Amino acid sequence: MKFPLISDIASTSVVSVDINATVAQAIDEMINNNHRNIVVKDHNVFYIFTVLDVLNIQTSDIPLETKLAEIDLHKISIIDRDKNVLDALEYLNDPLEYICVVNKDKSLYGLITHTDITSNIDPDTLMDNFYLEDFLKLGRRVKWVGKDDITLKLLDAMLHGSFDNVIIVENRKPIGILTTKDVMKLIKNKSNLSLSVSHYMSYPVDTISKSATIKEALAFVKEKNYKRVVVVEEDGTLSGIIGQKELISLTYSRWAVLMKEYQSELSEINNMLESKNREYELIASTDSLTGLYNRHKFSELYLSSYTSMIQRENAMSLIMVDIDFFKKVNDTYGHNVGDKVLVQVSHSLLRTLRNIDIVCRWGGEEFVMLLPTASLQNAEILAEKLRAGIHSLDIDIVGSVTVSLGVCEVREGESMEDAIGRADQALYLAKKSGRDCVKTELDLQS
């Protein structure tokens, strides 16, 4: 099996300007060629000038006569045109989706993107039994708004939140999308940004069910030439977004298996495979926002901890935590502030827990902690420390938040789902008891 060379998949129709060109000249090139981004050349160093840079210049009142050399541009990584497509995988952790392809003399040959890499993955090499719902944890955070939101405020949120797209929802169902391509049209047409986003969004939104396979998702982005898939639940409500980069990472483990079948190529890429496998294992086991374990990884760690509990005849307990009135935080301050609350609460949990404890973002504003060797009494004491630590946080804009906690001790012979169910019942009791408190399974009996 042979993989294509970079020169075979690179796009050579690249629009570029010199580093000494002005901002006005760069914008004219973008508009005239209908490009969202252009390459800026500084001898053998290359930068990207994007539509988000244009937005930043407009909002910062930077003169259009300013030279690009005076603008803080993003530097693009480079790869030799004679390299194999597998060599491009090491650049997938770069925040930019572009990689400059250069000749041997380091002059510009072309560009490759995640799209180019995706288009050269043979879907027949993928495992058909992997479904999007199993991997939504890898997806990017979704920025979603209502159709009546003002476009100017939305563009500012995209600029400062580094979102390359925004989903417009109604009753939690996607009805439109605004991407950097749409933003380029707004700039080109000098549109009235005080109007609602419903005037400029692209619609309808092409979506894919979370029950689709990874193979089907790759075929979808390849056919539609999309940079992402909008994933929905069976009832059509928004479930998440998975970009090409994440889809590629899902196929990587399969690629590693294929490579072992072709010994002639294995010696050259073995080190790279080991490195990328470690990186993607980390991506697949953690929550992208908080850095905590996700449900999938928690389930694995629970099983090993349960086995150890039985063998050593130790106790083990569970704590469920839910942030009180979190929806009000999102509705009042916005989802970016809500994300900050989730991150700071996560950090507080980690500071209080023991090194052997396992903490997971269970979903939304809920967290689950597994406490090996801890009895119900000890877990309740620790839960109270967690509650007090979070209550004492001073979170920017929001101030303080509170949490409700439910505690149970894991029983021999019961499933993880049953144990979490009992902790969840205790959590519900804490909510009913006024919130900002700890309840255990014993309180359910009184």
Helices and strands as residue ranges (DSSP letters): H 6-9, E 16-18, H 23-32, E 37-42, E 45-50, H 51-59, G 68-70, E 74-75, E 78-80, G 85-91, E 98-102, E 108-113, H 114-119, G 123-125, G 132-134, G 136-138, E 144-145, H 151-161, E 165-170, E 173-179, H 180-189, G 197-199, E 207-209, H 214-224, E 228-232, E 238-243, H 244-260, H 263-285, H 295-312, E 316-323, H 326-333, H 335-352, E 358-363, E 366-372, H 376-391, E 403-409, H 416-432, E 438-440, G 441-445
